[in-house]
């Protein structure tokens, strides 16, 4: 078996893309999207019709916001026709500090899916892991709406998400690595920070072990990978969402893949509980410059791509 096939023995593989052809090729169980991936996809000729149809169908009946929602749902429906599992659809990053607006938008997206015959169990609503976003996920959990907590960079965020009953978290492996490399500058030692010592890999392993040690049901899905090595260093994680280029590299490699994370190993670890109330959360984030900076940066980037997508929709709508 190639490395991708071996990885699937330990971990649920998810496609991190808006490219339908890549999903068909690598047969993931689930797929994730975000504003950046949707923006990239709709600029391809083969997917342009989804944007044009949404703009045409809703012309003058709800404005750009309604068309944006329709584009997200259109991509989600296409994805659900390919993957057997779930699709993640993201709430506008500009709502990241507004609990009520996030809840309202999530309910609306679920309603749009259900109107098209898609059960809410097949949809994960992606929400930034701010304190306000986590509180929104807590409310949505009570409604039976499952959330994928994104832009997650720290154990403090992960514990708060689990305490809120979030279905799934997406710790960003590659972006954590990026921050540490930038901080180290010329002093960065690539060999010393590779494999199991990669700071992004260490962060996800810490979260995974904490969850399994204390019996949380929230799923851990490593995301934002920079290399096949990062992916394979987390073999055994509940899920891993992987871009098409890395899926291709894994499918073309034949080396042995070993399980790196396991429930038994986590439960045997000596781990102390941490507080997850608002004061503790905000203090722990304050003390973690990497998590604070990458969360803020991620929100800004997703928001900027949402604005670009809106401008594209406005051009198509005329």
N, C-alpha and C positions, 0 to 999 in steps of 0.2 A: 504494500500500500504506500501511496505517497504521503507526505506529511499532513496534508489537509485531511485525508481520509483517516489517518491515525488520530489526529486532533479531535475529530468528531466522535471518537470512542470515549473521550474523557469530558468533552465540553460541547455545549450547544453552540453551533456556529451561526452567526447572524451577519447579514450583508449590510455594510455601512455605505450605502449608495442610493442614488435615485435612478440608476441605470438598470432598466429591466433586463436587458440582454445578459448583463453580468450575473443577475440573480438566477436566470434560467441556466446559465452555464455552471454555476457552483452549488446549486441546490441548497441554500441555507434554509434553516427552519423559519427564522424571523428576518425582518429587515428594519433598519432605522433610517430616518431622514432628518434633515434640519434645513433651515432657510438657505444655507450656503449650498447644500447638495441640490435642493430644488432649483435654485437660481442657476446653477451650473447645468442641470439637466434641461431646463426649458429653453436654453440657448442652443441646444442641439436640434437640427432639423427634424429628427425622428420623434421628438417629444413636444415640438412647438404646438402641435394641434391641440394638446391638452390645455395649454394656456389660452389659445385662441377660442376654443369652445367655451371655456369658463367665462371669458370676457364677453363673448357673443350672447350666451344664454342669460347672463345677468346684467346686460347693458342697461344702465339707468335704473336698476331695481334694488340697489343696496350699496352702491359705491364700490370703491377699491377694496375696502375691507371685506365685503361679501365675496368679491372675485378671488381675493387671496385665500379665503377659507375654501372656496370651491376648487381652487388649484391644488391645495393641500389634500383635499378629499379625493380629487381625481387621481393624483399620484398614489394615494393610499389604496384606492380601489384596484388600480392596475397591479400594485404590488401584491395585494391579497389574492389576486387571481393566479399569482405565481408561487408564493410561499404558502406552506401549509399552516403556519403559525400566526404570528402577530406582526403588525406594523406599528412603528412609533411615529406619531404626528406631533409636531412641536407647537406649543403656544408661543405667540409673539414675544420675543425677548424683551420688548419694551414694557411688558407687564410684569417683569420679574420682581418688582417691589410693591405689587398691588395684589393682595390676596383675593379680594372680592372679584376683581376684573379677571384674574386668572381662573378662578372657579367658574365664572360666567362663560368665558371663552371655551374652557374644557367641556362644559356641559353642552355648549352649542355644537362643538365639533363632534361629540358623541352622537348628538341628535341627528346631525347630517349623515353620519355613517349608518345609524339605525334606520333612517328613512330610506336608505338604499339596501336594506336587508342584511347589514353587517352587525353581528352581535358585539356588544361592548367588550366581551372577553377577548376579541381578536385585535383590540386597539389599545395601545399604550400612549397616554398623553404625556409628552415630554415637557418638563418644567425645570427651569433653572433652580439649583439647590441653594437659593437664598433662604433666610428665615421665613420670609413671606411666602415663597414658593412651597416650602415644606408644610406650612400651615394650610395652604390650598390643597396640597396632596392629602392631608389628613381629612379635610372635609370631603374630598372626592372619593376617598377610600370608603367612607361611610355610605356613599351613594352607589357603591359597586363599580366605580370608575377607576381603572388601574393606571398608575402613573410610572413613568420612567424619569427618574431624577437625574438631570444632566448637569454638565459643568460642575462636576464634583471632584474635589482635589484633596480632601482631608478626611480623617477619621471623625472629626467633629460633625461634619456634614453628613457622613454616612450613618452615624449613630442617631442623629436627629431624624433622618429619613426613615430609618427602621422603626424608631419609636412612634413615628407618625403613621406607620402601616403602609408605606409606599411599596408597590409591587416589585420595583426594580430600581437599581442605581447604576449609573454609568461613570465610574471613575476614569479620568482622562490620563492614560499612561504617558502618551507621547508629549503632551503639553507640560506635564510635570518634569519630564526629562529636559525639555526645551528650556524651562526656567533655570534649572540647576546648571545646565551648560552655559547659559548666558551669564549667570552670576559668577561662575568660575573663570570664564574668559580663557586666557592663555594657560591657566593652571588646570584646566579640565583634563582628567586622565580617563580617556575612553575605555581602556582595558580594565581599569579598576572599577568602572561604573557600568560594566556590561553584564548581561545575563541576570542572575539572581540578585546582583548588586545594583542593577539599574534602579534609580530612585522612584521611577514610576511603577515599576514592577513591585518594589518593596511596599509602596503605598497600597496597592491593590491587595497584596498578600496580607498586610496588616488588617485591612478591612474584612477580607474574606475570613481570616482566622477569628476575628472578633465576632462576626455574625454567627459562625458555626459553634464557637465556644459557648455563646449565650442563647443559642436557639432561635435567632431571628429568622423569619420566613422570607424576608426581602431578598430578592435575587441580586447577585453581583455580576455585572456585565462589564468587563474591561473594554475600554474604547480608546480611540485616538492613538493608534499604533504607528510607530515610525519604521519598524523593521520586523521581519519574520522572527528574529531572535526574541524580541519583546513578546510577541504572541506566544511562542512556544514556552517561554519562561512562566506563563500563566496557565499552562495546560492543566485542566482539572477545575478551573474557575467555572462557576455556573454557566455563564455565557461569555462569548467574546465577539464583539462586532468588528468586522474586518473589512477594509477597503478592497475593491477589485484587484488593484495591482499587487497587494500582499496575498490575496487569495490565489492569484495566478502563480506567485512565487512558491507558495506552500504546495500547490498542486503539482508543481514541476520539480519538487525536491523529494529525495528518497531516504534521507537520514532517519534514524529512529527517534520517535517522539516519546518522552517519558512524562508521566503524571507528576506535576510539581506541587499541586494543592490538593489536599484531601480533608474530609470532615474529621476523620480519626486523628490526624496530625494536629488539626486546629483544636479539637476538644482536649487534647493532652497538653496543650501549651499553657504556660503560666501568664495569664492576661488579666489585668485589672479593669474593672468597669470605669467608664467616665460619665460625667453628668451630661444630660442632653436638654436641660431647660434653656430658656432664652439667654439668661445672663451668662451661663457657662458657654453656650454656643458662640455668642458674640465675643467673649473674651478669648476663647480658643482660636477663633478666626483672626482676631486682632494680633495674636501672638504668632500667627503663621503667615508671613508675608507672601510666600508662594501661593497659598490657597486664596488669599485675599486678592492678590494682583491678577491671578489667572481667572478667577471668577468674574471680576470686573471687566477684564479684557475680553473674555468669551462673550459676555452679554453685549458689549459694545460691537463686537464683530458680527454676531448674529443679527443684532438690530440694524446694523449698516446694510447687511445683505437683504434684510426684509425691506428696507427702503428702496434698494436697487430693484428688487422684484416688483414692488409697487409701481415704480417708474416704468418698468417694462410692461406691466399690465395696462397702465395709463396710455402708453403708446399704442398698444394693440387695440385697446378699446376705442381709441380715437377721441 
